[in-house]
Amino acid sequence: MTQSGPDLPEAAERRLESGSFSSGLTVPDFAACLSMGLRPVGLVQGFCAMQWAWYGSGSPYMRGLNPYAPGASNRGSYVENYNCPHGFVSAEHRMWGQNYEQPWIEAAWAQGYETAYRRMVEEAQDAGAHGIVGVTNQVHQLTDAAVTEFHLLGTAVVVEDGPAPAEGPWTTYLAGQRLAKLFEAGFVPISVVAVLTSVRIWAYCITAYLMEGGMYSWGGYGPHDIDQVASAHMAARGLARERVRSQLGGDVLHGAHMEMARREIGEGDEVVECTLLGTRVRRFKDFDPLAKAMPTVRLT
C-alpha cells in the first residue's frame, strides 16, 4: 500500500496507488535485481523546467561586459587572458581575448537538476522504496529563451527483508549485472552525482584567425595548436572533476561519464560546457562473490 504525497502530480498519485507496478528495467536487469533481493515497486520520475532569466537580454553577462572587472559579482574560479602580440593593426583586429568560468549558468543547471532529482526521490519515498536503480537523466533545451527541461527516471526498489535507509532512498545509474558486480566487490551505492561546468571563450586575434581556417602568417606556416580553445576545454573538464570530488567526501565515483558540448554565441564568442556524472559508492565489506545462478535447460 502506498501513500500519496501532498505535492505529487495527479498522474503520479494514480501510478503509485495502483495495484500493479511499473519498471524501466530490461528483462535481464529486472532478473538480476530479483536475484540480489531487490524487488521493483514502481517507475518513478522527476521533472523540472528551468528558465535562466538572469542570462537574457540586458543581463550584465552579455558580450561586451567583463564579469571579472573590479567589483563584479558571480566570479568563477577560472579566468585566463590572451593579449595580441602584433600591436594595433586595425579597428576590427581582436587585440584581447579571455576564457572565464560562468558560475551563474552552472548554478542554474544545478538547481534544475536537483529539483528534478528531489521530485523523483519523493515519488520513491511515497512508494515505500529503499532505493532507485537504473536512473536515467535527460536534459534538453526547450526554446531559444534560455529554458531547459530536466527529466530523471528510475525504478524504485525494496530490499527484501531489509530496513528502510534512515537518510531516504539511495540512487544509482547502475542496474542489473553492473549493480550486482558492485555489491560483489563490497560497495554500496549512495546517490547519483552530476555537475555541469561552463566556460566562455572570447577569441583574440590568433584564435579567430585559426578558427576561421586562416593561416597564421606571424607564427609561420603549418599546423598550429589553438591554445585558447584547448585551454577552455581542459579547464571545463578540470572544474567538473573538482566539483564532483567536493560532493564525494571520502566516497568513490563509479561509472563516470563525461560529455562535452560547444555552442557558438556570436562571431569569436562561444561556450564550452562539460557534464560529468556517475554513482557515488561506499565500501561496506570486503569482496564477497555472489552465489552463481542455477543453469537451466529448456527442452522442446
C-alpha positions as CSV (number, residue, x, y, z in Angstrom):
1,M,0.0,0.0,0.0
2,T,1.4,3.4,-0.9
3,Q,0.6,6.9,0.4
4,S,0.4,9.8,-2.0
5,G,2.4,12.9,-1.1
6,P,0.7,16.3,-1.0
7,D,2.8,17.8,-3.8
8,L,2.7,14.9,-6.3
9,P,1.1,15.3,-9.7
10,E,-2.3,13.6,-10.1
11,A,-0.8,11.2,-12.7
12,A,1.9,10.2,-10.2
13,E,-0.6,9.5,-7.5
14,R,-2.6,7.2,-9.8
15,R,0.5,5.3,-10.7
16,L,1.7,4.8,-7.1
17,E,-1.8,3.9,-5.8
18,S,-2.5,1.3,-8.5
19,G,-2.3,-2.4,-7.6
20,S,0.3,-3.2,-10.3
21,F,3.8,-1.9,-10.5
22,S,5.8,-0.5,-13.4
23,S,9.5,-0.7,-14.2
24,G,12.0,0.9,-16.5
25,L,14.4,-2.1,-16.4
26,T,15.2,-4.5,-19.2
27,V,14.3,-8.2,-18.7
28,P,18.0,-9.1,-17.8
29,D,18.3,-6.2,-15.4
30,F,15.0,-7.0,-13.8
31,A,16.0,-10.6,-13.3
32,A,19.4,-9.5,-11.8
33,C,17.6,-7.2,-9.3
34,L,15.4,-10.1,-8.2
35,S,18.4,-12.4,-7.7
36,M,20.0,-9.7,-5.5
37,G,16.9,-9.4,-3.3
38,L,15.8,-6.1,-4.9
39,R,12.1,-6.1,-5.6
40,P,10.9,-3.4,-8.0
41,V,7.9,-1.5,-6.8
42,G,7.4,1.2,-9.4
43,L,8.7,3.6,-12.1
44,V,9.5,7.0,-10.5
45,Q,10.4,10.2,-12.2
46,G,11.2,13.9,-11.5
47,F,10.8,16.8,-13.9
48,C,11.8,20.5,-13.8
49,A,11.7,23.2,-16.4
50,M,14.3,25.9,-15.6
51,Q,14.4,29.4,-17.1
52,W,17.8,31.1,-16.8
53,A,16.2,34.6,-16.7
54,W,19.3,36.3,-15.5
55,Y,21.1,35.2,-18.7
56,G,18.8,37.0,-21.1
57,S,18.7,40.3,-22.9
58,G,20.0,43.1,-20.7
59,S,22.0,40.8,-18.5
60,P,25.3,42.2,-17.3
61,Y,26.9,39.0,-18.5
62,M,26.2,39.5,-22.2
63,R,29.1,40.0,-24.6
64,G,31.0,43.2,-24.3
65,L,31.0,43.4,-20.5
66,N,33.6,41.8,-18.3
67,P,32.3,39.9,-15.3
68,Y,35.9,39.9,-13.9
69,A,36.1,43.7,-13.7
70,P,36.8,45.1,-10.2
71,G,33.7,44.8,-8.1
72,A,31.9,42.4,-10.4
73,S,29.9,39.6,-8.8
74,N,29.4,35.9,-9.7
75,R,33.0,35.2,-10.3
76,G,34.2,31.7,-11.1
77,S,37.4,30.0,-10.2
78,Y,38.9,30.1,-13.7
79,V,39.8,33.1,-15.8
80,E,42.6,33.4,-18.4
81,N,43.5,36.5,-20.5
82,Y,45.0,36.5,-24.0
83,N,46.8,39.6,-25.5
84,C,47.6,40.3,-29.1
85,P,51.3,40.1,-29.9
86,H,51.0,42.3,-33.0
87,G,50.1,45.7,-31.7
88,F,47.5,47.9,-33.4
89,V,46.6,46.5,-36.9
90,S,43.0,47.9,-37.5
91,A,39.9,48.7,-35.6
92,E,38.5,45.2,-36.3
93,H,41.6,43.5,-35.0
94,R,40.9,41.4,-31.9
95,M,43.7,42.7,-29.6
96,W,42.3,41.0,-26.4
97,G,40.6,37.7,-25.5
98,Q,39.5,35.9,-22.4
99,N,38.4,32.5,-21.1
100,Y,36.3,32.5,-18.0
101,E,34.0,30.3,-16.0
102,Q,30.3,31.1,-15.9
103,P,29.1,30.2,-12.4
104,W,25.6,31.6,-12.8
105,I,24.9,29.1,-15.6
106,E,26.4,26.2,-13.5
107,A,24.2,27.3,-10.5
108,A,21.0,27.4,-12.7
109,W,21.8,23.9,-14.1
110,A,22.5,22.5,-10.6
111,Q,19.2,24.0,-9.3
112,G,17.2,22.5,-12.2
113,Y,18.8,19.0,-11.8
114,E,18.5,18.9,-8.0
115,T,14.8,19.9,-8.3
116,A,14.0,17.1,-10.7
117,Y,16.1,14.7,-8.6
118,R,14.3,15.6,-5.4
119,R,10.9,15.1,-7.0
120,M,12.0,11.6,-8.2
121,V,13.2,10.7,-4.7
122,E,9.9,11.9,-3.2
123,E,7.9,9.6,-5.5
124,A,10.1,6.7,-4.4
125,Q,9.6,7.5,-0.8
126,D,5.8,7.6,-1.3
127,A,6.1,4.2,-2.9
128,G,7.9,2.9,0.2
129,A,11.1,2.2,-1.7
130,H,14.6,1.7,-0.3
131,G,16.4,2.8,-3.4
132,I,16.2,3.7,-7.1
133,V,18.2,1.8,-9.7
134,G,18.8,2.4,-13.4
135,V,18.4,6.1,-13.2
136,T,18.5,8.0,-16.5
137,N,18.6,11.8,-16.9
138,Q,17.7,13.8,-20.0
139,V,18.4,17.5,-20.3
140,H,17.0,19.4,-23.2
141,Q,16.9,23.0,-24.4
142,L,13.1,23.7,-24.8
143,T,13.3,27.1,-26.6
144,D,15.7,29.8,-27.5
145,A,14.6,31.7,-24.4
146,A,17.0,30.0,-22.1
147,V,14.5,27.4,-20.9
148,T,15.9,23.9,-20.1
149,E,14.0,20.8,-19.0
150,F,15.4,18.2,-16.7
151,H,13.8,14.7,-16.7
152,L,15.0,12.0,-14.3
153,L,13.6,8.5,-14.5
154,G,14.3,5.3,-12.5
155,T,12.9,2.1,-11.0
156,A,12.2,2.2,-7.3
157,V,13.1,-1.0,-5.4
158,V,12.7,-2.5,-2.0
159,V,15.5,-4.6,-0.3
160,E,13.7,-7.8,0.7
161,D,13.8,-8.2,4.5
162,G,15.9,-5.1,4.8
163,P,15.3,-1.9,6.8
164,A,14.5,1.3,5.1
165,P,17.5,3.7,4.9
166,A,17.4,6.3,7.6
167,E,18.5,9.0,5.1
168,G,16.0,8.1,2.5
169,P,16.2,6.1,-0.8
170,W,19.7,5.6,-2.3
171,T,20.0,6.2,-6.0
172,T,22.3,4.8,-8.8
173,Y,22.7,4.9,-12.5
174,L,23.6,1.2,-12.4
175,A,21.2,-1.8,-12.8
176,G,21.4,-5.5,-13.4
177,Q,24.8,-7.2,-13.7
178,R,26.8,-3.9,-13.2
179,L,25.0,-3.3,-9.9
180,A,25.5,-6.9,-8.9
181,K,29.2,-6.7,-9.5
182,L,29.3,-3.5,-7.4
183,F,27.8,-5.3,-4.5
184,E,30.1,-8.3,-5.1
185,A,33.1,-6.0,-4.9
186,G,31.9,-4.8,-1.5
187,F,30.5,-1.4,-2.4
188,V,27.0,0.0,-1.9
189,P,25.5,2.9,-4.0
190,I,24.8,6.2,-2.1
191,S,23.5,8.6,-4.7
192,V,23.8,9.7,-8.3
193,V,26.2,12.7,-8.9
194,A,26.0,15.1,-11.8
195,V,27.7,18.5,-12.4
196,L,27.9,20.9,-15.3
197,T,30.7,23.4,-15.8
198,S,30.6,26.3,-18.3
199,V,33.5,28.2,-19.8
200,R,33.0,31.2,-22.1
201,I,35.6,31.9,-24.9
202,W,36.1,35.4,-26.2
203,A,38.6,34.8,-29.1
204,Y,41.6,37.1,-29.6
205,C,43.2,37.6,-33.0
206,I,45.2,34.4,-33.3
207,T,42.3,32.2,-32.1
208,A,40.0,34.0,-34.5
209,Y,42.3,33.5,-37.5
210,L,42.9,29.8,-36.8
211,M,39.2,29.0,-36.1
212,E,38.2,30.7,-39.4
213,G,40.6,28.4,-41.2
214,G,43.1,31.1,-42.0
215,M,46.9,30.7,-41.9
216,Y,48.7,32.4,-39.0
217,S,51.5,34.1,-41.0
218,W,53.1,35.8,-38.0
219,G,54.0,32.5,-36.5
220,G,55.0,30.7,-39.6
221,Y,53.0,28.2,-41.7
222,G,51.9,24.7,-40.9
223,P,49.7,23.2,-38.2
224,H,49.0,25.2,-35.0
225,D,47.6,24.3,-31.6
226,I,44.7,26.6,-30.9
227,D,45.8,27.2,-27.4
228,Q,42.8,29.3,-26.2
229,V,40.2,26.7,-27.2
230,A,42.3,23.8,-25.8
231,S,42.7,25.6,-22.5
232,A,38.9,26.2,-22.3
233,H,38.2,22.5,-22.8
234,M,40.8,21.4,-20.3
235,A,39.5,24.0,-17.8
236,A,35.9,22.8,-18.1
237,R,37.0,19.2,-17.6
238,G,39.2,20.1,-14.6
239,L,36.4,22.1,-13.0
240,A,33.9,19.3,-13.4
241,R,36.3,16.8,-11.7
242,E,36.9,19.3,-8.9
243,R,33.2,19.8,-8.3
244,V,32.4,16.1,-8.3
245,R,35.2,15.4,-5.8
246,S,33.8,18.1,-3.5
247,Q,30.5,16.1,-3.4
248,L,32.1,12.7,-2.8
249,G,33.6,13.3,0.6
250,G,35.6,10.1,1.3
251,D,33.5,8.0,-1.1
252,V,34.3,6.9,-4.7
253,L,32.8,7.8,-8.1
254,H,31.8,4.7,-10.1
255,G,30.8,4.6,-13.7
256,A,31.9,8.1,-14.5
257,H,30.6,9.5,-17.8
258,M,31.8,12.8,-19.3
259,E,30.3,14.8,-22.2
260,M,31.5,18.0,-23.8
261,A,29.2,20.4,-25.7
262,R,30.1,23.6,-27.6
263,R,27.7,26.4,-28.5
264,E,28.5,29.4,-30.7
265,I,27.1,32.7,-29.3
266,G,28.4,35.0,-32.0
267,E,31.5,35.6,-34.1
268,G,34.5,34.8,-31.9
269,D,32.2,34.2,-28.9
270,E,31.4,30.7,-27.8
271,V,30.7,28.5,-24.8
272,V,32.3,25.1,-23.8
273,E,30.3,23.0,-21.3
274,C,31.3,19.8,-19.6
275,T,28.8,17.4,-18.0
276,L,30.2,14.8,-15.6
277,L,28.0,12.2,-13.9
278,G,28.4,8.9,-12.1
279,T,27.3,7.0,-9.0
280,R,28.7,7.8,-5.5
281,V,29.6,4.5,-3.9
282,R,30.9,3.5,-0.5
283,R,32.7,0.3,0.7
284,F,30.8,-1.6,3.3
285,K,32.5,-5.0,3.1
286,D,35.4,-7.0,1.5
287,F,35.0,-8.7,-1.8
288,D,32.3,-11.4,-1.4
289,P,31.4,-13.4,-4.5
290,L,27.7,-13.7,-5.2
291,A,26.0,-17.1,-5.5
292,K,26.2,-18.5,-9.0
293,A,22.9,-18.6,-10.9
294,M,21.4,-22.0,-11.4
295,P,21.7,-23.0,-15.0
296,T,18.5,-24.1,-16.7
297,V,17.9,-26.1,-19.9
298,R,14.7,-25.9,-21.9
299,L,13.7,-29.0,-23.8
300,T,11.3,-28.7,-26.7
